[in-house]
Amino acid sequence: MKKTFTLLALSLFIAPLISPLAAESRPAIKNLRYEEDWSALKQNQDSADFWDTLKYLPLNESGDIYLSLGGSWRVRGEGWTGYDFKPDQNAVFALNQLRLNADFHATDFFRLYLETLSALGTPRNLPGGIANNQPAGLRGIDLDSIDLQNAFFDLKYAWDPTSYILLRPGRQEMDFGKQRLISSLVWVNTRRTFDAVSLIGQVGGWNLRGVYAQWVKTQAWNFNLSDAGTSFYGLYSSGPLFDGWNSDLYWLGLHKTSTAYQGVTGQEERQTLGLRLNGKLPFGIETDAEGAYQFGSFADQSIAAGFGAVDLSYPLDLPWKPQVGLGLNYASGDSSRSDKSLNTFNQLFPLGHAYYGLMDQLGRQNAIDLRGSLNVKPCPELSLALDGHGFWRVSNQDDVYSVAGTVARKAASVQDNYLGFEADLTATWKWDSHFSTLAGVNLFVPGSFYQEGGTSALQTFSYLQTQYSF
C-alpha cells in the first residue's frame, strides 16, 4: 500500500512542475496517438510549449520530411472491497503505464509509426491473476513488461485535399465509432492492439475502412504475438447524412477457432451487420443510437443475436453547464440450452467500461442496462459526473457475462433476472493540455440474482489516476 501512494504522490507533485500552459492552437492529444497531426507546427516553430521542439523535427529544407516524438505516463491507484461480491476480498494496488511513440513522415506518401508500451503494477492480491507470476494477482490486462503496441507504415495517395486512399499494414490499435464493438481499451493498463492490414479511404466527407485483423495476446514477460485463432474482418464506413445527422454502417466478421457457450465448445463464425446514427432531436436533445444483428454458426448451432443502444443527453442553460442523460443498452441472451440456435450476442472487442458501468462487472452479452446521468462543470478545469445503472439479464436460460465476455456467473437454477444497481461518481481535473487527474468512487449493490445464486456482498471501487502526455 505504501508503494501505491508513493507513486501517486510523485506523479501529482512532478507533473505540474514540467507542464507548461500550452497555446490553444496546438493540435489536441488523442487516445490513438497516431491520429495526431503535428505538421501544423511547420508554420509555428516559435511555440512556447516546452514539448513542441519534439513534436515537429524537420529533416529536410522544405520540411515535408519530419519526425514527431511523443509519449505519456499514467499512474492509477485502485481500492476494492467485496471484490466479485465476496466479503473477504479487499485490496489496494497501483498500475503504471508508460507509452512512447515516434512518427516519421516522408512527404504525404509514406509514413512509419512506432509506439512502445510498458504496463506494470504493485501486488493486486485478488483472484484472476496470471498463474505463477509476480507481482501477485496482476492480470493480463494489468501487466506487460514492454512491447510494441503500434508498428505500421502508411502508403497514401491523395487526389485532392479531402480525398485519399491509404494502405496500412502492421500492428495497430483501432477504435470504430463509439467503441461499442471495436476499441483500443483506453482504461486498461495494457490496452488492446491487432496485427492487421487496413485499407482506408476518404471521399465526399465519408470515411471507409476495410480490415483483416488478428487479436494480439498480451504476454507479460515475452513478446506479444497475434492469435491466428481469433480474428476479425470487415468494412466500416462513417459520414454525414442530413441536417447535422451522421451515420456509421458496418459489416464485421469474427472467426474463433475454439470458444465456448453454455457448456458447448466449438468453432465460431459470426457476422455482424450494424448501423449507428447520431445527431440532434427536436429541443436540442443529443442522440446516439446503434444496433446490430448477428448471424453465422457455432459448433453445430446457428447464430441469431443482436444488440441495441440509445444514449440521450440534454444541456441545461444553468450555472455549471449541467447536462442530463438517459441511456439504454440491450444485448440478447440464449433463450434455450436445448435447441440448435445460439442467441447470445458476441460483443467482439469493445470498450465496455464506457457503457456497462465503471466497475466493469458486466459485458454486452445477455444484459440490459438502464442508465441515468448528470454532468456539470463548476469551472473550466473541473468536470463532475454522476451515473446510475440498473442491470438485468435478458434470458434466465443464459449466464451472466463479464466485461471481457467470459462467464462471470453461471445461470444455474436462478430464475430472477435482476442483477443490481451501480452508482459511479467521477471527477476530472484538466490542469492543461498535458496533465490531467481523474478520481472516482463507485458502488455496486447486488440484486436478487446474486442473492439467490451465491455470494452477494456489497462491492465498492475507488481510484485516483494522474496522466501526463506530450
C-alpha positions in Angstrom: 0.0 0.0 0.0 2.9 2.4 0.8 4.3 1.9 -2.7 0.9 2.7 -4.2 0.5 6.0 -2.5 4.2 6.9 -3.1 3.7 6.5 -6.9 0.6 8.6 -6.9 2.1 11.4 -4.8 5.2 11.6 -7.0 3.1 11.9 -10.2 0.9 14.6 -8.6 3.9 16.6 -7.5 6.2 16.3 -10.5 3.8 16.7 -13.5 2.6 20.2 -12.8 6.2 21.4 -12.4 7.0 20.4 -16.0 3.6 21.1 -17.6 3.5 24.5 -19.3 0.4 26.4 -20.3 0.0 25.4 -23.9 -1.3 27.6 -26.7 -4.9 26.9 -27.6 -3.9 26.5 -31.3 -1.9 23.3 -30.7 -3.2 20.0 -32.0 -5.1 18.0 -29.5 -3.5 14.9 -27.8 -5.7 11.9 -28.7 -6.3 8.4 -27.4 -4.9 6.9 -30.6 -1.6 8.9 -30.7 -1.1 8.1 -34.4 -4.2 10.2 -35.3 -2.4 13.4 -34.2 -1.1 15.7 -36.9 1.8 17.9 -35.8 2.7 19.3 -39.2 0.8 22.5 -38.3 3.9 23.4 -36.2 5.8 23.8 -39.5 4.1 27.3 -39.6 4.6 28.0 -35.9 8.0 26.9 -34.9 8.2 29.6 -32.2 5.6 27.8 -30.0 6.0 28.5 -26.3 5.2 24.9 -25.3 8.1 23.1 -23.8 7.5 19.9 -25.7 6.9 21.3 -29.2 10.5 21.1 -30.1 10.0 17.3 -30.2 6.6 17.4 -31.9 7.9 18.6 -35.3 11.5 17.9 -36.2 12.1 18.8 -39.9 14.7 16.5 -41.6 15.0 18.4 -44.9 14.9 22.0 -46.1 11.3 22.0 -47.3 10.1 20.4 -44.0 7.9 17.7 -45.7 10.2 15.0 -44.2 9.9 15.2 -40.5 9.9 13.3 -37.2 7.4 13.7 -34.3 8.1 12.2 -30.8 5.6 11.8 -28.0 4.5 9.8 -25.0 2.6 9.6 -21.8 2.9 8.4 -18.2 -0.1 7.3 -16.3 -0.4 6.1 -12.7 -3.6 4.8 -11.2 -4.3 3.6 -7.7 -7.3 1.3 -7.1 -9.1 0.2 -4.0 -11.6 -2.6 -3.9 -13.9 -4.0 -1.2 -16.2 -7.0 -1.7 -14.5 -7.8 -5.0 -16.5 -10.3 -7.0 -19.2 -9.9 -4.4 -17.2 -11.8 -1.8 -16.9 -10.0 1.6 -13.3 -11.0 2.4 -11.8 -9.9 -1.0 -10.4 -6.4 -0.4 -7.2 -4.8 -2.0 -5.3 -1.6 -2.7 -2.8 -1.6 -5.6 -1.3 0.7 -8.2 -1.0 0.4 -12.0 1.7 2.2 -14.0 1.6 2.8 -17.8 4.3 4.3 -20.0 3.9 5.0 -23.7 6.5 6.4 -26.1 6.0 7.0 -29.8 7.9 8.0 -32.9 6.1 9.2 -36.1 8.2 9.5 -39.3 6.7 11.2 -42.4 8.4 11.3 -45.8 6.2 13.6 -47.7 2.5 12.9 -47.7 3.0 9.5 -49.4 4.9 7.5 -46.8 4.7 7.3 -43.0 6.2 5.0 -40.4 4.7 4.9 -36.9 6.2 3.1 -33.8 4.8 3.0 -30.3 6.0 1.1 -27.3 4.1 0.4 -24.1 5.1 -0.7 -20.6 2.4 -1.7 -18.1 3.4 -2.6 -14.6 1.8 -2.7 -11.1 2.1 -3.4 -7.5 0.7 -6.7 -6.0 -3.0 -6.9 -6.5 -3.8 -9.9 -4.3 -7.2 -10.6 -5.8 -8.4 -13.5 -7.9 -7.9 -13.6 -11.7 -4.2 -13.0 -11.7 -1.7 -14.7 -14.1 -0.6 -18.1 -12.7 2.8 -18.3 -11.1 3.6 -14.7 -11.8 4.8 -11.7 -9.9 3.6 -9.2 -8.7 0.9 -11.4 -7.2 -2.7 -11.1 -8.6 -1.9 -8.9 -11.7 -4.0 -10.0 -14.7 -3.2 -10.0 -18.4 -4.8 -6.6 -18.7 -2.5 -5.2 -16.0 0.9 -6.4 -16.8 3.1 -6.2 -19.9 6.8 -5.5 -19.2 7.5 -3.7 -22.5 6.3 -4.3 -26.0 5.3 -2.9 -29.4 1.8 -1.5 -29.2 1.8 0.0 -32.7 4.2 -0.7 -35.5 2.9 0.1 -39.0 3.6 2.0 -42.2 1.2 4.0 -44.4 1.2 4.3 -48.2 -1.1 7.2 -49.1 -2.4 8.5 -52.4 -4.5 11.7 -52.4 -6.1 13.2 -55.5 -7.4 16.3 -53.7 -7.0 17.7 -50.1 -10.0 15.8 -48.8 -10.0 12.6 -50.8 -7.4 9.8 -50.5 -6.8 6.1 -50.2 -4.3 4.7 -47.7 -2.8 1.2 -47.1 -1.8 0.4 -43.5 -0.2 -3.0 -42.8 1.3 -3.8 -39.3 0.4 -3.8 -35.6 -2.3 -1.2 -34.9 -4.8 -0.1 -32.3 -8.3 0.6 -33.6 -11.4 2.5 -32.4 -14.5 2.1 -34.5 -17.3 4.6 -34.0 -18.3 4.9 -30.3 -16.2 1.8 -29.5 -19.2 -0.4 -28.6 -17.7 -3.2 -30.6 -14.1 -2.4 -31.6 -11.8 -0.5 -29.2 -8.2 0.0 -28.1 -9.3 -0.1 -24.4 -8.1 3.2 -23.1 -9.0 2.3 -19.5 -7.0 -1.0 -19.4 -3.3 -0.8 -18.4 -2.1 -3.0 -21.3 -4.6 -1.6 -23.9 -5.6 -3.7 -26.9 -4.0 -4.0 -30.3 -4.1 -6.1 -33.5 -1.8 -7.3 -36.2 -3.8 -6.1 -39.2 -4.0 -4.9 -42.8 -6.2 -1.9 -43.2 -7.3 -0.1 -46.4 -8.6 3.3 -45.5 -10.3 5.8 -47.9 -12.0 9.2 -47.6 -14.2 10.8 -50.2 -17.1 13.3 -50.1 -16.9 13.5 -46.3 -17.3 9.7 -45.9 -14.6 7.5 -44.4 -14.4 3.8 -45.4 -12.2 1.2 -43.8 -11.6 -2.4 -44.8 -9.7 -4.5 -42.4 -8.4 -8.0 -41.7 -7.0 -8.3 -38.1 -5.7 -10.8 -35.7 -6.0 -10.1 -32.0 -2.7 -9.7 -30.2 -2.5 -11.6 -26.9 -0.6 -9.9 -24.1 2.3 -12.0 -22.7 3.6 -10.3 -19.5 7.3 -11.1 -19.9 7.6 -12.2 -23.6 7.0 -10.5 -27.0 3.3 -10.3 -27.7 2.1 -12.4 -30.7 -1.1 -12.3 -32.6 -3.5 -15.2 -32.2 -4.4 -16.7 -35.6 -7.4 -18.4 -33.9 -9.0 -15.1 -33.1 -9.5 -12.7 -36.0 -12.0 -10.2 -37.4 -12.5 -8.7 -40.8 -15.0 -6.4 -42.5 -15.9 -2.9 -43.7 -16.7 0.1 -41.6 -18.0 3.4 -43.1 -19.0 6.7 -41.5 -20.2 10.0 -42.8 -22.8 12.7 -42.9 -26.5 12.0 -43.7 -28.6 15.2 -43.5 -29.3 18.2 -41.2 -26.5 17.6 -38.7 -27.0 13.8 -38.5 -24.2 11.3 -39.1 -24.2 7.6 -39.6 -22.0 4.6 -39.3 -22.6 1.5 -41.5 -20.6 -1.7 -40.9 -20.2 -5.4 -41.6 -17.8 -7.2 -39.2 -16.9 -10.9 -39.4 -15.5 -12.8 -36.5 -13.5 -16.1 -36.6 -12.7 -18.1 -33.4 -11.1 -21.5 -33.8 -12.3 -22.6 -30.3 -14.7 -20.9 -27.9 -17.5 -22.0 -25.5 -21.1 -21.1 -24.9 -23.5 -22.9 -22.5 -21.1 -25.7 -21.9 -20.5 -26.4 -25.6 -17.1 -25.9 -27.2 -16.6 -25.4 -30.9 -15.6 -23.1 -33.8 -17.4 -19.7 -34.1 -18.0 -18.0 -37.5 -20.1 -14.9 -36.8 -21.2 -12.0 -39.0 -22.3 -8.6 -37.6 -24.4 -6.1 -39.6 -24.8 -2.7 -37.8 -26.0 0.9 -38.1 -25.3 3.9 -35.9 -27.0 7.3 -36.0 -26.0 10.4 -34.1 -27.4 13.9 -34.2 -29.9 16.2 -32.5 -33.6 15.6 -32.0 -36.1 18.5 -31.5 -35.5 20.7 -28.5 -31.7 20.1 -28.8 -31.7 16.5 -27.4 -28.4 15.0 -28.4 -28.9 11.4 -29.6 -26.6 8.5 -30.3 -28.3 5.2 -31.3 -26.8 2.0 -32.6 -27.9 -1.5 -33.3 -26.6 -4.7 -34.9 -27.8 -8.2 -35.9 -25.5 -11.2 -35.8 -25.8 -14.5 -37.7 -23.5 -17.4 -38.5 -22.6 -20.7 -36.9 -21.1 -22.0 -33.7 -20.2 -25.7 -33.4 -23.4 -27.4 -34.8 -25.7 -24.4 -33.9 -26.9 -21.5 -36.0 -26.5 -17.9 -34.6 -29.3 -15.3 -34.3 -28.4 -12.5 -31.9 -28.4 -8.7 -31.7 -27.9 -5.6 -29.6 -29.3 -2.1 -29.4 -28.2 1.1 -27.6 -29.6 4.6 -27.2 -28.0 7.5 -25.4 -29.8 10.8 -25.0 -28.5 13.9 -23.4 -29.8 17.4 -22.9 -27.8 20.5 -21.9 -29.5 22.9 -19.4 -28.9 26.7 -19.6 -27.9 26.9 -16.0 -24.7 27.7 -14.0 -22.1 24.9 -14.1 -23.5 23.9 -17.5 -25.4 20.8 -16.3 -26.2 18.0 -18.8 -28.7 15.3 -18.0 -28.7 12.0 -19.8 -30.6 8.7 -20.2 -29.3 5.6 -21.8 -30.4 2.1 -22.6 -28.2 -0.9 -23.6 -29.7 -4.2 -24.7 -27.8 -7.4 -25.8 -29.5 -10.7 -26.4 -29.0 -13.9 -24.5 -29.6 -17.5 -25.3 -33.3 -18.4 -25.0 -32.8 -22.2 -24.7 -29.9 -24.6 -23.9 -31.5 -27.5 -25.8 -32.2 -26.0 -29.2 -29.8 -25.7 -32.1 -29.8 -21.9 -32.1 -27.4 -19.6 -30.2 -28.9 -16.3 -29.3 -26.1 -14.9 -27.1 -24.7 -11.6 -28.6 -20.9 -11.5 -29.0 -19.6 -8.1 -28.0 -16.4 -8.6 -30.2 -13.6 -6.3 -28.9 -15.4 -3.4 -27.1 -14.9 -0.7 -24.6 -17.4 -2.0 -22.1 -16.1 0.3 -19.4 -17.8 3.3 -21.1 -21.3 1.7 -21.1 -22.0 -1.0 -18.6 -20.7 0.8 -15.5 -17.2 1.9 -14.5 -16.8 -1.1 -12.1 -16.6 -3.4 -15.2 -18.8 -6.1 -13.7 -20.8 -6.9 -16.9 -20.4 -7.1 -20.6 -22.6 -6.5 -23.6 -24.0 -10.1 -23.6 -27.3 -11.2 -22.2 -27.7 -7.9 -20.4 -29.9 -4.9 -20.1 -28.5 -1.6 -18.7 -30.8 1.4 -17.9 -28.7 4.4 -17.1 -29.3 8.0 -15.9 -26.6 10.6 -15.7 -25.8 14.2 -14.6 -22.7 16.1 -15.7 -21.6 19.5 -14.5 -18.6 21.8 -14.9 -18.1 24.0 -11.8 -15.1 25.6 -13.6 -13.4 25.2 -17.0 -10.8 22.8 -15.5 -13.2 20.6 -13.5 -15.9 18.1 -14.7 -18.1 16.1 -12.4 -20.3 13.1 -13.5 -22.8 11.0 -11.6 -24.2 7.9 -13.3 -26.7 5.4 -12.0 -27.1 2.0 -13.7 -29.8 -0.7 -13.3 -28.8 -4.1 -14.6 -30.9 -7.1 -15.7 -30.4 -10.4 -17.6 -32.3 -10.7 -20.8 -32.7 -14.5 -20.6 -32.7 -16.6 -17.4 -31.6 -19.5 -19.5 -28.2 -17.9 -20.1 -25.3 -16.9 -17.9 -24.1 -13.6 -16.7 -21.0 -12.4 -18.7 -18.1 -10.2 -17.6 -16.8 -7.1 -19.3 -14.3 -9.4 -21.1 -17.1 -11.6 -22.5 -16.4 -14.6 -20.3 -18.9 -16.2 -17.9 -18.9 -14.2 -14.7 -21.6 -16.4 -13.0 -23.5 -19.4 -14.4 -27.2 -19.2 -14.6 -27.7 -22.4 -12.5 -31.3 -22.6 -11.4 -31.8 -18.9 -10.6 -34.9 -17.6 -12.3 -34.6 -13.9 -11.2 -33.0 -11.6 -13.7 -32.4 -8.5 -11.6 -28.6 -8.2 -11.3 -28.2 -5.0 -9.3 -27.6 -1.3 -9.2 -24.4 0.7 -9.7 -23.6 4.3 -8.9 -20.5 6.0 -10.3 -19.2 9.4 -9.2 -16.3 10.8 -11.3 -14.2 14.0 -11.1 -11.8 15.1 -13.8 -9.4 18.0 -13.4 -7.6 19.1 -16.6 -4.6 21.2 -15.5 -3.7 22.0 -19.1 -3.3 20.2 -22.4 -0.7 17.8 -21.0 -1.7 16.9 -17.4 -5.0 15.6 -16.0 -6.2 14.0 -12.8 -9.1 11.6 -12.6 -10.8 10.3 -9.4 -13.8 8.1 -8.8 -16.0 6.4 -6.2 -18.2 3.6 -7.2 -20.7 1.3 -5.6 -22.4 -1.9 -6.8 -25.5 -3.2 -4.8 -26.1 -6.8 -6.0 -29.6 -7.8 -6.9 -31.7 -10.8 -6.4 -29.9 -12.9 -9.0 -26.7 -12.7 -6.9 -28.5 -13.1 -3.6 -30.2 -16.3 -4.8 -27.3 -17.7 -6.7 -24.2 -17.4 -4.3 -22.2 -14.7 -2.7 -23.7 -11.2 -2.8 -21.5 -8.8 -0.8 -21.7 -5.1 -1.4 -18.9 -4.1 -3.8 -17.0 -0.8 -3.8 -14.3 0.6 -6.1 -12.4 3.8 -5.8 -9.5 5.2 -7.8 -7.2 8.1 -8.3 -5.4 8.5 -11.6 -2.9 11.0 -13.0 -1.7 11.2 -16.6 0.9 13.4 -18.3 1.1 13.4 -22.1 3.4 15.1 -24.5 
